[in-house]
Amino acid sequence: MKFRIFTGFAVALSALLTSCYPYRDNRASDQATQAPQQTAAQQQVKTQKDQAIKNQEDAIKKTAEATTAANNQTPAQTPPQQPATNPPAEPKKVDYDFAQKVPGKEGFVFSPYNSKVVDVRDIPSGTLVQDPTYPASEKKYFRVP
């Protein structure tokens, strides 16, 4: 039994190794697929393109160096910076309605949106509260009186 497993393993391993090795049946066909050598005109065009790219890179480096040098120089007197003429607009504060107290019941109020009674015991006066009679997606708020 062990011999069969070992033999099967050896055959599978050798098949795997031989399948990974590239097989070349004709070297002449490989030479035909290679790119033909460039002509002198094509080489000249390529060198001109390479030279143009190099010139552009040099120009970019020179402008970067000039900008860096100009930024490193500090003028004798820098003008004071003036504040922006238009300050950023502050977001509008939304004024929420105050609920009405339920007469005779301490800690209960009427909702300003649907006049239903809401329990606000142990909530300080002026606190913003979400109306529990509406779903959270509608987000109705009021202030405790």
Disulfide bonds with the S-S distance in Angstrom:
none
